[in-house]
Amino acid sequence: MVSFKPVLALFAAFALAGAVAPVLAEEQVVTVTASRAACDGMSSSDSSKLAREAEKKGSYQEASDCFLAAGEYTRAHRASTRAAGEAAAVVKRNASSGAASAKSQMARLRAAFR
């Protein structure tokens, strides 16, 4: 005779894991805008000044856009590289926390079947 008890327990565990996963996930919210920097339409000296200020604040993507508007391509490339490095670090942290969450969910699932 076939018992449906293990199948029912598996279904309940997956349903619980699906209901618990969104509650446990703590994701950072990243807002991306499609607008360019405030440097558009400015003179090259003003764009360069605004780019240096943005670079000091740590806003490297804005600095890169302003350096491009000012015609300083080498500095724009450096600022863009720094912005990409920071974005990669954020992605790495998010992936690491996602992997940890998946491991803990799998451990709870295994414990449910013991």
Phi, psi and omega in degrees: 000137183270131179258132179266004182296314177297322180294318179295320178295320178296316178299317179295321180294317178294322178295318179293318179297322178292328180280330183274328185303313179296331181286322183280337183288124177242093183260147175281145178263122179246126179256126180244128178250152183266001182278152177276176183294167180286006184276347182297132179087359179268162174290163183295325180290320177292321178297319179295319179296316179295324178295317179296321177295318178296323179294321178295326179284345181093010178269079190288328179293318177296319178298319179298316179297319180289323176296323176297317179296329180277348180087012179264083190289325180294313179293326178296319179296317179297316180294321178295322178295318178296320179296320179293323178296318178293321179295322179294323178295321178295318179297320180296317178297318180295320179293321179296317179291326176295320178294319178296321178295318179296319179297317181291324177294320179295322178296319177294323179294317178297319180295329180292333181266004179269000000 
